[in-house]
Amino acid sequence: MHIFLQKKTANINKKKVYINVKKIIDNSSQRTIQENASRRLAKKLFPNEIWDTENGVKISKTRRAESEKGNEPAKLKREIYLSTILRKAGHSVWLIPEKKNMNLGGRRPDAIVDGLFAEMKLVTGQRKKI
């Protein structure tokens, strides 16, 4: 269960007063909010994209085709693995197309997680090397 504070305005004696209101949202409502935020951003950036679903994770068909053509099928497999973990933890994950011209502060995001851009990283190796 999550508790959010919202500021509401009220006029008391002709003065504007801000009131903090606690709003309790259960986990199913929280997941819906996250899913809607991710969907809105994905549809805004990629309006004509077709999306597949795998283990609850939305995957762009363009993304899948690009990774199968190139030498990156292992990268996509890792990203799906990480996305599935996030999904099971209650997050909304959309793996977006890798657009070369889409540049957000020098980064090219791999996914939209809960309505925010994210890059997927998996740390591997031995303890001595990390």
Secondary structure as the mmCIF struct_conf table of DSSP 4:
data_model
#
loop_
_struct_conf.conf_type_id
_struct_conf.id
_struct_conf.beg_label_comp_id
_struct_conf.beg_label_asym_id
_struct_conf.beg_label_seq_id
_struct_conf.end_label_comp_id
_struct_conf.end_label_asym_id
_struct_conf.end_label_seq_id
STRN STRN1 HIS A 2 ILE A 12
TURN_TY1_P TURN_TY1_P1 ASN A 13 LYS A 14
STRN STRN2 LYS A 15 ILE A 25
HELX_RH_AL_P HELX_RH_AL_P1 ASN A 27 LEU A 45
TURN_TY1_P TURN_TY1_P2 PRO A 47 ASN A 48
STRN STRN3 TRP A 51 GLU A 54
TURN_TY1_P TURN_TY1_P3 ASN A 55 GLY A 56
STRN STRN4 VAL A 57 SER A 60
HELX_RH_AL_P HELX_RH_AL_P2 LYS A 61 LYS A 69
TURN_TY1_P TURN_TY1_P4 GLY A 70 ASN A 71
HELX_RH_AL_P HELX_RH_AL_P3 PRO A 73 LYS A 88
TURN_TY1_P TURN_TY1_P5 ALA A 89 GLY A 90
STRN STRN5 VAL A 93 LEU A 95
HELX_LH_PP_P HELX_LH_PP_P1 ILE A 96 PRO A 97
TURN_TY1_P TURN_TY1_P6 LYS A 100 ASN A 101
STRN STRN6 LEU A 104 LEU A 104
TURN_TY1_P TURN_TY1_P7 GLY A 105 GLY A 106
STRN STRN7 ARG A 107 ARG A 107
BEND BEND1 ASP A 110 ASP A 110
STRN STRN8 ALA A 111 VAL A 113
TURN_TY1_P TURN_TY1_P8 ASP A 114 GLY A 115
STRN STRN9 LEU A 116 ALA A 118
BEND BEND2 GLY A 125 GLY A 125
TURN_TY1_P TURN_TY1_P9 ARG A 127 LYS A 129
#
